[in-house]
Amino acid sequence: MNREVEIHVVDSLDDIPAADWNRLAGDNPFVRHGFLSALQDTQCAVKRTGWRAHHLILRRGGDFAGAMPLYLKSHSRGEYVFDHAWADAFERHGLRYYPKAVSAVPFSPVTGPRLIAAEHEDRVLLARGAIELTRRLDISSLHVLFPHAQDIDALTDAGYMLREGVQFHWENLPGEGYASFDAFLATMSHDKRKKVKQDRRRVTEAGVTYTWLRGHEIDQSALDFFYDCYDNTYREHWNAPYLSREFFGQIHADAPESMLLVIAEADGERLACALNMIGGDTMYGRYWGTREFISGLHFETCYMQGIEYCIEHRLARFEGGAQGVHKMSRGLLPTPTWSAHWIADRRFAEAISEFLDAETTAMNEHIEELEAHTPFRKKG
């Protein structure tokens, strides 16, 4: 580790060989070279939309040794770690909160590598390099969203403050996994098992059937249908979608096996669709949409079909996405998530630190309360 170290900023990944990047990034599909490049290539995460790339690249002796996806943000949308109260406090005191620096995968609240390096020392260097860049640019703050545990150690060593959140994840049985979906249901309490069966029966009685399409099984018509559903979900909430049809097409072309479409059909017509991403032994629930309301359709399409797929294909876990206490009754359990923050103004840093201490205590109590209401049968 005594070779000369250099950290510099790039505004795209074009000059970083995908093989070098992916070797360090691992199997998390959201931090792969193709995923991050597609966000920029298709104009979804660019300066115009509030995401100006300032990725940090670490080299040792001229060789690529690490990276940190980093953006200058002009707003707080598409992050899923909410700091609007912090921004309001800055503004009330006549201080500028935006732009801020954010290390994240745009529009993707998924835990994964943010300090992409093989060694702890290099992860700390990247974390400190981001602080130095934030100081040099004279901006308010730096935020690292949904980092891996190994990143948290480095971020703590570099002086960041931690913030705890919660998501709901499903875990397969260690080893061989559940023998079947019925075997999984058998571990649930009577009331929860009955509710899942009732919900599934409603969907079946409505004539809904499901098809799983992965990788090259996904053709252009299936992608078009998914995007219509995705777009419709945003429009129903009076928002324009963050991501374009071109983005999903580019992801499918670059890494087809990372994509799974769960398509619901009724009376010979496609009705609803959920997109899941797969990397290694983990599946990530991302987007869904429907053309018609049917009781239980959302839970079945987004969660139960996902769990059933994981059991059949022996995947270890299913991360159901951001928020949603309602997921617990389907067997997804509360799982802590984290973010890390560095605030340039010492007065605000101290105030936010006190806030985070209190918030963490409340979050831990909330998670303990949720865990007391497990949907599974008590052992013993």
Secondary structure, DSSP 8 states (H G I E B T S, - for coil): --S-EEEEEES-STTS-HHHHHHHHTT-GGGSHHHHHHHHHTTSSSGGGTEEE-EEEEEETTEEEEEE--EEESS-TT-SS--HHHHHHHHHTT----SEEEES-TT----B-SSEESSHHHHHHHHHHHHHHHHHHT-SEEEEESB-HHHHHHHHHTT-EEEEEEEEEEE--STT--SSHHHHHTTB-HHHHHHHHHHHHHHHHTTEEEEEEEGGG--HHHHHHHHHHHHHHHHHTT---SS-HHHHHHHHHH-GGGEEEEEEEETTEEEEEEEEEEETTEEEEEEEEESS--TTHHHIIIIIHHHHHHHHTT-SEEEEEE--GGGGGGT-EEEEEEEEEEESSHHHHHHHHHHHHHHHHHHHHHHHHHHTT-SB----
